[in-house]
């Protein structure tokens, strides 16, 4: 939830620091749990895609696509995951 709040704040303010902090929160959540919730990966992938937009670094789009594809292997019916993959 903290990462999502930061990502929403970044969407409003367009401040890079909030996107970086959101990415960090998603990475921490993923690393702390043995079993990863696909929604966490979708949020993480969305944050990486956002960072790609802000930084103009195509590498983040590629990483976002990888993360989102992995999320969809865990939950292929997740509409939000498919939407964010399409955006990335």
PyMOL Python script that loads the backbone (N, CA, C, O; Angstrom):
from pymol import cmd

cmd.read_pdbstr("""\
ATOM      1  N   UNK A   1       0.817  -1.192   0.000  1.00  0.00           N
ATOM      2  CA  UNK A   1       0.000   0.000   0.000  1.00  0.00           C
ATOM      3  C   UNK A   1       0.866   1.263   0.000  1.00  0.00           C
ATOM      4  O   UNK A   1       0.522   2.269  -0.622  1.00  0.00           O
ATOM      5  N   UNK A   2       1.991   1.190   0.707  1.00  0.00           N
ATOM      6  CA  UNK A   2       2.886   2.345   0.763  1.00  0.00           C
ATOM      7  C   UNK A   2       3.430   2.652  -0.633  1.00  0.00           C
ATOM      8  O   UNK A   2       3.485   3.811  -1.045  1.00  0.00           O
ATOM      9  N   UNK A   3       3.828   1.614  -1.350  1.00  0.00           N
ATOM     10  CA  UNK A   3       4.337   1.796  -2.705  1.00  0.00           C
ATOM     11  C   UNK A   3       3.278   2.368  -3.630  1.00  0.00           C
ATOM     12  O   UNK A   3       3.575   3.221  -4.466  1.00  0.00           O
ATOM     13  N   UNK A   4       2.046   1.904  -3.486  1.00  0.00           N
ATOM     14  CA  UNK A   4       0.952   2.409  -4.322  1.00  0.00           C
ATOM     15  C   UNK A   4       0.700   3.882  -4.021  1.00  0.00           C
ATOM     16  O   UNK A   4       0.495   4.679  -4.935  1.00  0.00           O
ATOM     17  N   UNK A   5       0.715   4.245  -2.731  1.00  0.00           N
ATOM     18  CA  UNK A   5       0.517   5.644  -2.356  1.00  0.00           C
ATOM     19  C   UNK A   5       1.615   6.522  -2.960  1.00  0.00           C
ATOM     20  O   UNK A   5       1.338   7.610  -3.464  1.00  0.00           O
ATOM     21  N   UNK A   6       2.848   6.048  -2.908  1.00  0.00           N
ATOM     22  CA  UNK A   6       3.956   6.809  -3.485  1.00  0.00           C
ATOM     23  C   UNK A   6       3.816   6.934  -4.994  1.00  0.00           C
ATOM     24  O   UNK A   6       4.110   7.982  -5.569  1.00  0.00           O
ATOM     25  N   UNK A   7       3.369   5.869  -5.626  1.00  0.00           N
ATOM     26  CA  UNK A   7       3.185   5.898  -7.074  1.00  0.00           C
ATOM     27  C   UNK A   7       2.068   6.876  -7.465  1.00  0.00           C
ATOM     28  O   UNK A   7       2.188   7.601  -8.452  1.00  0.00           O
ATOM     29  N   UNK A   8       0.998   6.887  -6.691  1.00  0.00           N
ATOM     30  CA  UNK A   8      -0.084   7.846  -6.943  1.00  0.00           C
ATOM     31  C   UNK A   8       0.393   9.277  -6.728  1.00  0.00           C
ATOM     32  O   UNK A   8       0.038  10.177  -7.490  1.00  0.00           O
ATOM     33  N   UNK A   9       1.195   9.485  -5.695  1.00  0.00           N
ATOM     34  CA  UNK A   9       1.751  10.815  -5.435  1.00  0.00           C
ATOM     35  C   UNK A   9       2.658  11.247  -6.590  1.00  0.00           C
ATOM     36  O   UNK A   9       2.641  12.407  -7.003  1.00  0.00           O
ATOM     37  N   UNK A  10       3.437  10.316  -7.098  1.00  0.00           N
ATOM     38  CA  UNK A  10       4.312  10.616  -8.234  1.00  0.00           C
ATOM     39  C   UNK A  10       3.502  10.973  -9.472  1.00  0.00           C
ATOM     40  O   UNK A  10       3.903  11.831 -10.259  1.00  0.00           O
ATOM     41  N   UNK A  11       2.367  10.316  -9.641  1.00  0.00           N
ATOM     42  CA  UNK A  11       1.509  10.604 -10.784  1.00  0.00           C
ATOM     43  C   UNK A  11       0.975  12.034 -10.710  1.00  0.00           C
ATOM     44  O   UNK A  11       0.820  12.703 -11.732  1.00  0.00           O
ATOM     45  N   UNK A  12       0.699  12.488  -9.500  1.00  0.00           N
ATOM     46  CA  UNK A  12       0.185  13.843  -9.310  1.00  0.00           C
ATOM     47  C   UNK A  12       1.297  14.890  -9.429  1.00  0.00           C
ATOM     48  O   UNK A  12       1.131  15.911 -10.096  1.00  0.00           O
ATOM     49  N   UNK A  13       2.428  14.624  -8.777  1.00  0.00           N
ATOM     50  CA  UNK A  13       3.494  15.632  -8.689  1.00  0.00           C
ATOM     51  C   UNK A  13       4.534  15.533  -9.789  1.00  0.00           C
ATOM     52  O   UNK A  13       5.238  16.499 -10.083  1.00  0.00           O
ATOM     53  N   UNK A  14       4.628  14.335 -10.405  1.00  0.00           N
ATOM     54  CA  UNK A  14       5.654  14.046 -11.425  1.00  0.00           C
ATOM     55  C   UNK A  14       7.069  14.125 -10.848  1.00  0.00           C
ATOM     56  O   UNK A  14       8.028  14.344 -11.588  1.00  0.00           O
ATOM     57  N   UNK A  15       7.203  13.947  -9.532  1.00  0.00           N
ATOM     58  CA  UNK A  15       8.516  13.970  -8.893  1.00  0.00           C
ATOM     59  C   UNK A  15       9.160  12.588  -8.975  1.00  0.00           C
ATOM     60  O   UNK A  15       8.568  11.587  -8.572  1.00  0.00           O
ATOM     61  N   UNK A  16      10.366  12.555  -9.497  1.00  0.00           N
ATOM     62  CA  UNK A  16      11.092  11.298  -9.677  1.00  0.00           C
ATOM     63  C   UNK A  16      11.325  10.569  -8.363  1.00  0.00           C
ATOM     64  O   UNK A  16      11.280   9.339  -8.315  1.00  0.00           O
ATOM     65  N   UNK A  17      11.572  11.318  -7.304  1.00  0.00           N
ATOM     66  CA  UNK A  17      11.877  10.711  -6.006  1.00  0.00           C
ATOM     67  C   UNK A  17      10.745   9.787  -5.547  1.00  0.00           C
ATOM     68  O   UNK A  17      11.004   8.730  -4.972  1.00  0.00           O
ATOM     69  N   UNK A  18       9.498  10.177  -5.796  1.00  0.00           N
ATOM     70  CA  UNK A  18       8.367   9.356  -5.374  1.00  0.00           C
ATOM     71  C   UNK A  18       8.312   8.040  -6.159  1.00  0.00           C
ATOM     72  O   UNK A  18       7.967   6.996  -5.605  1.00  0.00           O
ATOM     73  N   UNK A  19       8.651   8.095  -7.434  1.00  0.00           N
ATOM     74  CA  UNK A  19       8.665   6.868  -8.246  1.00  0.00           C
ATOM     75  C   UNK A  19       9.779   5.949  -7.760  1.00  0.00           C
ATOM     76  O   UNK A  19       9.572   4.745  -7.606  1.00  0.00           O
ATOM     77  N   UNK A  20      10.955   6.513  -7.518  1.00  0.00           N
ATOM     78  CA  UNK A  20      12.075   5.713  -7.012  1.00  0.00           C
ATOM     79  C   UNK A  20      11.721   5.069  -5.679  1.00  0.00           C
ATOM     80  O   UNK A  20      12.021   3.897  -5.453  1.00  0.00           O
ATOM     81  N   UNK A  21      11.084   5.835  -4.797  1.00  0.00           N
ATOM     82  CA  UNK A  21      10.686   5.291  -3.495  1.00  0.00           C
ATOM     83  C   UNK A  21       9.640   4.192  -3.648  1.00  0.00           C
ATOM     84  O   UNK A  21       9.679   3.197  -2.924  1.00  0.00           O
ATOM     85  N   UNK A  22       8.710   4.360  -4.579  1.00  0.00           N
ATOM     86  CA  UNK A  22       7.695   3.339  -4.818  1.00  0.00           C
ATOM     87  C   UNK A  22       8.345   2.047  -5.314  1.00  0.00           C
ATOM     88  O   UNK A  22       8.006   0.959  -4.849  1.00  0.00           O
ATOM     89  N   UNK A  23       9.268   2.170  -6.249  1.00  0.00           N
ATOM     90  CA  UNK A  23       9.974   0.995  -6.761  1.00  0.00           C
ATOM     91  C   UNK A  23      10.690   0.280  -5.622  1.00  0.00           C
ATOM     92  O   UNK A  23      10.649  -0.946  -5.527  1.00  0.00           O
ATOM     93  N   UNK A  24      11.339   1.045  -4.767  1.00  0.00           N
ATOM     94  CA  UNK A  24      12.046   0.458  -3.625  1.00  0.00           C
ATOM     95  C   UNK A  24      11.078  -0.291  -2.701  1.00  0.00           C
ATOM     96  O   UNK A  24      11.400  -1.384  -2.236  1.00  0.00           O
ATOM     97  N   UNK A  25       9.912   0.272  -2.431  1.00  0.00           N
ATOM     98  CA  UNK A  25       8.929  -0.380  -1.553  1.00  0.00           C
ATOM     99  C   UNK A  25       8.432  -1.677  -2.171  1.00  0.00           C
ATOM    100  O   UNK A  25       8.284  -2.678  -1.470  1.00  0.00           O
ATOM    101  N   UNK A  26       8.172  -1.674  -3.481  1.00  0.00           N
ATOM    102  CA  UNK A  26       7.721  -2.901  -4.141  1.00  0.00           C
ATOM    103  C   UNK A  26       8.811  -3.968  -4.105  1.00  0.00           C
ATOM    104  O   UNK A  26       8.524  -5.140  -3.863  1.00  0.00           O
ATOM    105  N   UNK A  27      10.052  -3.572  -4.343  1.00  0.00           N
ATOM    106  CA  UNK A  27      11.164  -4.527  -4.297  1.00  0.00           C
ATOM    107  C   UNK A  27      11.311  -5.121  -2.895  1.00  0.00           C
ATOM    108  O   UNK A  27      11.544  -6.321  -2.752  1.00  0.00           O
ATOM    109  N   UNK A  28      11.176  -4.290  -1.867  1.00  0.00           N
ATOM    110  CA  UNK A  28      11.279  -4.781  -0.486  1.00  0.00           C
ATOM    111  C   UNK A  28      10.171  -5.782  -0.186  1.00  0.00           C
ATOM    112  O   UNK A  28      10.427  -6.823   0.419  1.00  0.00           O
ATOM    113  N   UNK A  29       8.954  -5.482  -0.596  1.00  0.00           N
ATOM    114  CA  UNK A  29       7.829  -6.380  -0.349  1.00  0.00           C
ATOM    115  C   UNK A  29       8.044  -7.720  -1.037  1.00  0.00           C
ATOM    116  O   UNK A  29       7.760  -8.772  -0.464  1.00  0.00           O
ATOM    117  N   UNK A  30       8.538  -7.681  -2.248  1.00  0.00           N
ATOM    118  CA  UNK A  30       8.772  -8.915  -3.010  1.00  0.00           C
ATOM    119  C   UNK A  30       9.875  -9.741  -2.372  1.00  0.00           C
ATOM    120  O   UNK A  30       9.752 -10.962  -2.268  1.00  0.00           O
ATOM    121  N   UNK A  31      10.951  -9.090  -1.943  1.00  0.00           N
ATOM    122  CA  UNK A  31      12.085  -9.806  -1.345  1.00  0.00           C
ATOM    123  C   UNK A  31      11.770 -10.381   0.037  1.00  0.00           C
ATOM    124  O   UNK A  31      12.357 -11.387   0.435  1.00  0.00           O
ATOM    125  N   UNK A  32      10.863  -9.761   0.759  1.00  0.00           N
ATOM    126  CA  UNK A  32      10.561 -10.188   2.131  1.00  0.00           C
ATOM    127  C   UNK A  32       9.649 -11.414   2.221  1.00  0.00           C
ATOM    128  O   UNK A  32       9.501 -11.994   3.297  1.00  0.00           O
ATOM    129  N   UNK A  33       9.054 -11.801   1.135  1.00  0.00           N
ATOM    130  CA  UNK A  33       8.092 -12.896   1.169  1.00  0.00           C
ATOM    131  C   UNK A  33       8.530 -14.048   0.271  1.00  0.00           C
ATOM    132  O   UNK A  33       9.014 -13.845  -0.842  1.00  0.00           O
ATOM    133  N   UNK A  34       8.348 -15.254   0.782  1.00  0.00           N
ATOM    134  CA  UNK A  34       8.681 -16.436  -0.023  1.00  0.00           C
ATOM    135  C   UNK A  34       7.709 -16.582  -1.186  1.00  0.00           C
ATOM    136  O   UNK A  34       8.103 -16.942  -2.295  1.00  0.00           O
ATOM    137  N   UNK A  35       6.453 -16.302  -0.926  1.00  0.00           N
ATOM    138  CA  UNK A  35       5.427 -16.426  -1.951  1.00  0.00           C
ATOM    139  C   UNK A  35       5.004 -15.017  -2.371  1.00  0.00           C
ATOM    140  O   UNK A  35       4.492 -14.249  -1.557  1.00  0.00           O
ATOM    141  N   UNK A  36       5.214 -14.691  -3.611  1.00  0.00           N
ATOM    142  CA  UNK A  36       4.958 -13.347  -4.115  1.00  0.00           C
ATOM    143  C   UNK A  36       3.537 -13.260  -4.661  1.00  0.00           C
ATOM    144  O   UNK A  36       3.095 -14.107  -5.437  1.00  0.00           O
ATOM    145  N   UNK A  37       2.848 -12.233  -4.241  1.00  0.00           N
ATOM    146  CA  UNK A  37       1.512 -11.952  -4.740  1.00  0.00           C
ATOM    147  C   UNK A  37       1.650 -11.340  -6.135  1.00  0.00           C
ATOM    148  O   UNK A  37       2.389 -10.370  -6.305  1.00  0.00           O
ATOM    149  N   UNK A  38       0.954 -11.886  -7.137  1.00  0.00           N
ATOM    150  CA  UNK A  38       1.064 -11.323  -8.486  1.00  0.00           C
ATOM    151  C   UNK A  38       0.721  -9.838  -8.556  1.00  0.00           C
ATOM    152  O   UNK A  38       1.265  -9.119  -9.394  1.00  0.00           O
ATOM    153  N   UNK A  39      -0.172  -9.372  -7.690  1.00  0.00           N
ATOM    154  CA  UNK A  39      -0.546  -7.960  -7.681  1.00  0.00           C
ATOM    155  C   UNK A  39       0.660  -7.090  -7.331  1.00  0.00           C
ATOM    156  O   UNK A  39       0.806  -5.988  -7.860  1.00  0.00           O
ATOM    157  N   UNK A  40       1.522  -7.580  -6.443  1.00  0.00           N
ATOM    158  CA  UNK A  40       2.744  -6.829  -6.108  1.00  0.00           C
ATOM    159  C   UNK A  40       3.616  -6.675  -7.346  1.00  0.00           C
ATOM    160  O   UNK A  40       4.177  -5.609  -7.599  1.00  0.00           O
ATOM    161  N   UNK A  41       3.722  -7.755  -8.113  1.00  0.00           N
ATOM    162  CA  UNK A  41       4.525  -7.696  -9.336  1.00  0.00           C
ATOM    163  C   UNK A  41       3.907  -6.747 -10.355  1.00  0.00           C
ATOM    164  O   UNK A  41       4.624  -6.041 -11.064  1.00  0.00           O
ATOM    165  N   UNK A  42       2.601  -6.729 -10.428  1.00  0.00           N
ATOM    166  CA  UNK A  42       1.933  -5.825 -11.359  1.00  0.00           C
ATOM    167  C   UNK A  42       2.192  -4.379 -10.955  1.00  0.00           C
ATOM    168  O   UNK A  42       2.474  -3.532 -11.803  1.00  0.00           O
ATOM    169  N   UNK A  43       2.096  -4.103  -9.671  1.00  0.00           N
ATOM    170  CA  UNK A  43       2.383  -2.746  -9.197  1.00  0.00           C
ATOM    171  C   UNK A  43       3.841  -2.375  -9.432  1.00  0.00           C
ATOM    172  O   UNK A  43       4.149  -1.249  -9.822  1.00  0.00           O
ATOM    173  N   UNK A  44       4.727  -3.321  -9.195  1.00  0.00           N
ATOM    174  CA  UNK A  44       6.157  -3.102  -9.426  1.00  0.00           C
ATOM    175  C   UNK A  44       6.414  -2.830 -10.911  1.00  0.00           C
ATOM    176  O   UNK A  44       7.132  -1.894 -11.262  1.00  0.00           O
ATOM    177  N   UNK A  45       5.824  -3.651 -11.772  1.00  0.00           N
ATOM    178  CA  UNK A  45       5.983  -3.457 -13.213  1.00  0.00           C
ATOM    179  C   UNK A  45       5.432  -2.114 -13.674  1.00  0.00           C
ATOM    180  O   UNK A  45       6.014  -1.456 -14.536  1.00  0.00           O
ATOM    181  N   UNK A  46       4.317  -1.717 -13.099  1.00  0.00           N
ATOM    182  CA  UNK A  46       3.730  -0.418 -13.428  1.00  0.00           C
ATOM    183  C   UNK A  46       4.659   0.723 -13.008  1.00  0.00           C
ATOM    184  O   UNK A  46       4.815   1.706 -13.733  1.00  0.00           O
ATOM    185  N   UNK A  47       5.272   0.580 -11.834  1.00  0.00           N
ATOM    186  CA  UNK A  47       6.217   1.601 -11.357  1.00  0.00           C
ATOM    187  C   UNK A  47       7.445   1.668 -12.261  1.00  0.00           C
ATOM    188  O   UNK A  47       7.944   2.755 -12.550  1.00  0.00           O
ATOM    189  N   UNK A  48       7.928   0.524 -12.705  1.00  0.00           N
ATOM    190  CA  UNK A  48       9.080   0.509 -13.617  1.00  0.00           C
ATOM    191  C   UNK A  48       8.730   1.179 -14.949  1.00  0.00           C
ATOM    192  O   UNK A  48       9.540   1.907 -15.523  1.00  0.00           O
ATOM    193  N   UNK A  49       7.524   0.923 -15.423  1.00  0.00           N
ATOM    194  CA  UNK A  49       7.060   1.556 -16.654  1.00  0.00           C
ATOM    195  C   UNK A  49       6.981   3.074 -16.473  1.00  0.00           C
ATOM    196  O   UNK A  49       7.385   3.830 -17.357  1.00  0.00           O
ATOM    197  N   UNK A  50       6.467   3.509 -15.339  1.00  0.00           N
ATOM    198  CA  UNK A  50       6.388   4.940 -15.030  1.00  0.00           C
ATOM    199  C   UNK A  50       7.791   5.547 -14.999  1.00  0.00           C
ATOM    200  O   UNK A  50       8.019   6.636 -15.526  1.00  0.00           O
ATOM    201  N   UNK A  51       8.730   4.824 -14.372  1.00  0.00           N
ATOM    202  CA  UNK A  51      10.109   5.322 -14.315  1.00  0.00           C
ATOM    203  C   UNK A  51      10.697   5.425 -15.725  1.00  0.00           C
ATOM    204  O   UNK A  51      11.452   6.353 -16.015  1.00  0.00           O
ATOM    205  N   UNK A  52      10.359   4.489 -16.588  1.00  0.00           N
ATOM    206  CA  UNK A  52      10.803   4.570 -17.973  1.00  0.00           C
ATOM    207  C   UNK A  52      10.288   5.824 -18.648  1.00  0.00           C
ATOM    208  O   UNK A  52      11.005   6.457 -19.423  1.00  0.00           O
ATOM    209  N   UNK A  53       9.021   6.195 -18.351  1.00  0.00           N
ATOM    210  CA  UNK A  53       8.444   7.423 -18.907  1.00  0.00           C
ATOM    211  C   UNK A  53       9.193   8.654 -18.420  1.00  0.00           C
ATOM    212  O   UNK A  53       9.504   9.549 -19.205  1.00  0.00           O
ATOM    213  N   UNK A  54       9.478   8.696 -17.136  1.00  0.00           N
ATOM    214  CA  UNK A  54      10.103   9.873 -16.538  1.00  0.00           C
ATOM    215  C   UNK A  54      11.581   9.998 -16.913  1.00  0.00           C
ATOM    216  O   UNK A  54      12.081  11.098 -17.148  1.00  0.00           O
ATOM    217  N   UNK A  55      12.267   8.860 -16.967  1.00  0.00           N
ATOM    218  CA  UNK A  55      13.714   8.895 -17.175  1.00  0.00           C
ATOM    219  C   UNK A  55      14.134   8.775 -18.641  1.00  0.00           C
ATOM    220  O   UNK A  55      15.299   9.000 -18.970  1.00  0.00           O
ATOM    221  N   UNK A  56      13.199   8.425 -19.520  1.00  0.00           N
ATOM    222  CA  UNK A  56      13.522   8.177 -20.931  1.00  0.00           C
ATOM    223  C   UNK A  56      14.561   7.074 -21.103  1.00  0.00           C
ATOM    224  O   UNK A  56      15.364   7.109 -22.035  1.00  0.00           O
ATOM    225  N   UNK A  57      14.541   6.090 -20.195  1.00  0.00           N
ATOM    226  CA  UNK A  57      15.461   4.961 -20.264  1.00  0.00           C
ATOM    227  C   UNK A  57      14.662   3.722 -20.668  1.00  0.00           C
ATOM    228  O   UNK A  57      13.874   3.200 -19.880  1.00  0.00           O
ATOM    229  N   UNK A  58      14.873   3.256 -21.898  1.00  0.00           N
ATOM    230  CA  UNK A  58      14.126   2.113 -22.423  1.00  0.00           C
ATOM    231  C   UNK A  58      14.346   0.828 -21.628  1.00  0.00           C
ATOM    232  O   UNK A  58      13.515  -0.079 -21.674  1.00  0.00           O
ATOM    233  N   UNK A  59      15.448   0.745 -20.908  1.00  0.00           N
ATOM    234  CA  UNK A  59      15.732  -0.439 -20.111  1.00  0.00           C
ATOM    235  C   UNK A  59      14.667  -0.691 -19.060  1.00  0.00           C
ATOM    236  O   UNK A  59      14.398  -1.841 -18.714  1.00  0.00           O
ATOM    237  N   UNK A  60      14.063   0.361 -18.551  1.00  0.00           N
ATOM    238  CA  UNK A  60      13.010   0.191 -17.545  1.00  0.00           C
ATOM    239  C   UNK A  60      11.730  -0.346 -18.162  1.00  0.00           C
ATOM    240  O   UNK A  60      10.988  -1.077 -17.506  1.00  0.00           O
ATOM    241  N   UNK A  61      11.457   0.006 -19.415  1.00  0.00           N
ATOM    242  CA  UNK A  61      10.310  -0.575 -20.104  1.00  0.00           C
ATOM    243  C   UNK A  61      10.502  -2.081 -20.263  1.00  0.00           C
ATOM    244  O   UNK A  61       9.582  -2.867 -20.038  1.00  0.00           O
ATOM    245  N   UNK A  62      11.713  -2.464 -20.654  1.00  0.00           N
ATOM    246  CA  UNK A  62      12.010  -3.886 -20.835  1.00  0.00           C
ATOM    247  C   UNK A  62      11.875  -4.655 -19.528  1.00  0.00           C
ATOM    248  O   UNK A  62      11.321  -5.754 -19.498  1.00  0.00           O
ATOM    249  N   UNK A  63      12.389  -4.065 -18.442  1.00  0.00           N
ATOM    250  CA  UNK A  63      12.273  -4.720 -17.141  1.00  0.00           C
ATOM    251  C   UNK A  63      10.807  -4.789 -16.704  1.00  0.00           C
ATOM    252  O   UNK A  63      10.373  -5.792 -16.136  1.00  0.00           O
ATOM    253  N   UNK A  64      10.048  -3.727 -16.969  1.00  0.00           N
ATOM    254  CA  UNK A  64       8.620  -3.718 -16.635  1.00  0.00           C
ATOM    255  C   UNK A  64       7.898  -4.842 -17.367  1.00  0.00           C
ATOM    256  O   UNK A  64       7.072  -5.541 -16.780  1.00  0.00           O
ATOM    257  N   UNK A  65       8.209  -5.016 -18.637  1.00  0.00           N
ATOM    258  CA  UNK A  65       7.585  -6.074 -19.434  1.00  0.00           C
ATOM    259  C   UNK A  65       7.918  -7.450 -18.861  1.00  0.00           C
ATOM    260  O   UNK A  65       7.041  -8.308 -18.764  1.00  0.00           O
ATOM    261  N   UNK A  66       9.165  -7.665 -18.486  1.00  0.00           N
ATOM    262  CA  UNK A  66       9.568  -8.945 -17.895  1.00  0.00           C
ATOM    263  C   UNK A  66       8.802  -9.224 -16.599  1.00  0.00           C
ATOM    264  O   UNK A  66       8.287 -10.323 -16.393  1.00  0.00           O
ATOM    265  N   UNK A  67       8.735  -8.218 -15.737  1.00  0.00           N
ATOM    266  CA  UNK A  67       8.050  -8.375 -14.451  1.00  0.00           C
ATOM    267  C   UNK A  67       6.561  -8.650 -14.674  1.00  0.00           C
ATOM    268  O   UNK A  67       5.987  -9.530 -14.033  1.00  0.00           O
ATOM    269  N   UNK A  68       5.948  -7.907 -15.572  1.00  0.00           N
ATOM    270  CA  UNK A  68       4.522  -8.082 -15.833  1.00  0.00           C
ATOM    271  C   UNK A  68       4.227  -9.430 -16.476  1.00  0.00           C
ATOM    272  O   UNK A  68       3.211 -10.051 -16.165  1.00  0.00           O
ATOM    273  N   UNK A  69       5.089  -9.885 -17.358  1.00  0.00           N
ATOM    274  CA  UNK A  69       4.914 -11.210 -17.946  1.00  0.00           C
ATOM    275  C   UNK A  69       5.012 -12.292 -16.877  1.00  0.00           C
ATOM    276  O   UNK A  69       4.261 -13.267 -16.902  1.00  0.00           O
ATOM    277  N   UNK A  70       5.934 -12.118 -15.943  1.00  0.00           N
ATOM    278  CA  UNK A  70       6.059 -13.079 -14.847  1.00  0.00           C
ATOM    279  C   UNK A  70       4.798 -13.065 -13.977  1.00  0.00           C
ATOM    280  O   UNK A  70       4.314 -14.119 -13.565  1.00  0.00           O
ATOM    281  N   UNK A  71       4.278 -11.892 -13.705  1.00  0.00           N
ATOM    282  CA  UNK A  71       3.042 -11.785 -12.924  1.00  0.00           C
ATOM    283  C   UNK A  71       1.910 -12.536 -13.612  1.00  0.00           C
ATOM    284  O   UNK A  71       1.106 -13.196 -12.954  1.00  0.00           O
ATOM    285  N   UNK A  72       1.851 -12.434 -14.930  1.00  0.00           N
ATOM    286  CA  UNK A  72       0.790 -13.108 -15.670  1.00  0.00           C
ATOM    287  C   UNK A  72       0.990 -14.614 -15.755  1.00  0.00           C
ATOM    288  O   UNK A  72       0.028 -15.351 -15.973  1.00  0.00           O
ATOM    289  N   UNK A  73       2.222 -15.083 -15.588  1.00  0.00           N
ATOM    290  CA  UNK A  73       2.401 -16.541 -15.504  1.00  0.00           C
ATOM    291  C   UNK A  73       1.843 -17.060 -14.178  1.00  0.00           C
ATOM    292  O   UNK A  73       1.387 -18.200 -14.092  1.00  0.00           O
ATOM    293  N   UNK A  74       1.882 -16.216 -13.150  1.00  0.00           N
ATOM    294  CA  UNK A  74       1.333 -16.598 -11.850  1.00  0.00           C
ATOM    295  C   UNK A  74      -0.188 -16.472 -11.818  1.00  0.00           C
ATOM    296  O   UNK A  74      -0.861 -17.245 -11.135  1.00  0.00           O
ATOM    297  N   UNK A  75      -0.726 -15.515 -12.544  1.00  0.00           N
ATOM    298  CA  UNK A  75      -2.175 -15.289 -12.599  1.00  0.00           C
ATOM    299  C   UNK A  75      -2.556 -14.814 -13.992  1.00  0.00           C
ATOM    300  O   UNK A  75      -2.696 -13.613 -14.225  1.00  0.00           O
ATOM    301  N   UNK A  76      -2.725 -15.765 -14.931  1.00  0.00           N
ATOM    302  CA  UNK A  76      -2.980 -15.397 -16.331  1.00  0.00           C
ATOM    303  C   UNK A  76      -4.302 -14.665 -16.563  1.00  0.00           C
ATOM    304  O   UNK A  76      -4.484 -14.053 -17.616  1.00  0.00           O
ATOM    305  N   UNK A  77      -5.223 -14.713 -15.609  1.00  0.00           N
ATOM    306  CA  UNK A  77      -6.519 -14.077 -15.801  1.00  0.00           C
ATOM    307  C   UNK A  77      -6.560 -12.649 -15.262  1.00  0.00           C
ATOM    308  O   UNK A  77      -7.613 -12.012 -15.307  1.00  0.00           O
ATOM    309  N   UNK A  78      -5.461 -12.141 -14.763  1.00  0.00           N
ATOM    310  CA  UNK A  78      -5.445 -10.815 -14.158  1.00  0.00           C
ATOM    311  C   UNK A  78      -5.537  -9.736 -15.237  1.00  0.00           C
ATOM    312  O   UNK A  78      -4.597  -9.518 -16.002  1.00  0.00           O
ATOM    313  N   UNK A  79      -6.668  -9.080 -15.279  1.00  0.00           N
ATOM    314  CA  UNK A  79      -6.927  -8.053 -16.289  1.00  0.00           C
ATOM    315  C   UNK A  79      -6.008  -6.849 -16.103  1.00  0.00           C
ATOM    316  O   UNK A  79      -5.516  -6.282 -17.078  1.00  0.00           O
ATOM    317  N   UNK A  80      -5.782  -6.463 -14.857  1.00  0.00           N
ATOM    318  CA  UNK A  80      -4.906  -5.321 -14.574  1.00  0.00           C
ATOM    319  C   UNK A  80      -3.487  -5.592 -15.088  1.00  0.00           C
ATOM    320  O   UNK A  80      -2.841  -4.700 -15.640  1.00  0.00           O
ATOM    321  N   UNK A  81      -3.016  -6.808 -14.906  1.00  0.00           N
ATOM    322  CA  UNK A  81      -1.696  -7.190 -15.391  1.00  0.00           C
ATOM    323  C   UNK A  81      -1.599  -7.089 -16.903  1.00  0.00           C
ATOM    324  O   UNK A  81      -0.603  -6.609 -17.445  1.00  0.00           O
ATOM    325  N   UNK A  82      -2.648  -7.548 -17.574  1.00  0.00           N
ATOM    326  CA  UNK A  82      -2.672  -7.467 -19.041  1.00  0.00           C
ATOM    327  C   UNK A  82      -2.705  -6.008 -19.518  1.00  0.00           C
ATOM    328  O   UNK A  82      -2.051  -5.645 -20.495  1.00  0.00           O
ATOM    329  N   UNK A  83      -3.469  -5.196 -18.817  1.00  0.00           N
ATOM    330  CA  UNK A  83      -3.562  -3.773 -19.151  1.00  0.00           C
ATOM    331  C   UNK A  83      -2.187  -3.098 -19.027  1.00  0.00           C
ATOM    332  O   UNK A  83      -1.742  -2.402 -19.940  1.00  0.00           O
ATOM    333  N   UNK A  84      -1.525  -3.316 -17.888  1.00  0.00           N
ATOM    334  CA  UNK A  84      -0.224  -2.671 -17.670  1.00  0.00           C
ATOM    335  C   UNK A  84       0.846  -3.223 -18.624  1.00  0.00           C
ATOM    336  O   UNK A  84       1.740  -2.491 -19.050  1.00  0.00           O
ATOM    337  N   UNK A  85       0.748  -4.506 -18.950  1.00  0.00           N
ATOM    338  CA  UNK A  85       1.676  -5.068 -19.935  1.00  0.00           C
ATOM    339  C   UNK A  85       1.476  -4.391 -21.284  1.00  0.00           C
ATOM    340  O   UNK A  85       2.445  -4.074 -21.973  1.00  0.00           O
ATOM    341  N   UNK A  86       0.227  -4.169 -21.659  1.00  0.00           N
ATOM    342  CA  UNK A  86      -0.058  -3.464 -22.906  1.00  0.00           C
ATOM    343  C   UNK A  86       0.490  -2.050 -22.918  1.00  0.00           C
ATOM    344  O   UNK A  86       0.990  -1.577 -23.939  1.00  0.00           O
ATOM    345  N   UNK A  87       0.396  -1.382 -21.784  1.00  0.00           N
ATOM    346  CA  UNK A  87       0.944  -0.018 -21.693  1.00  0.00           C
ATOM    347  C   UNK A  87       2.467  -0.015 -21.815  1.00  0.00           C
ATOM    348  O   UNK A  87       3.050   0.840 -22.482  1.00  0.00           O
ATOM    349  N   UNK A  88       3.093  -0.980 -21.163  1.00  0.00           N
ATOM    350  CA  UNK A  88       4.565  -1.046 -21.191  1.00  0.00           C
ATOM    351  C   UNK A  88       5.042  -1.375 -22.590  1.00  0.00           C
ATOM    352  O   UNK A  88       6.246  -1.476 -22.824  1.00  0.00           O
TER     353      UNK A  88
END
""", "prot")
cmd.dss("prot")
cmd.show_as("cartoon", "prot")
cmd.util.cbc("prot")
cmd.orient("prot")
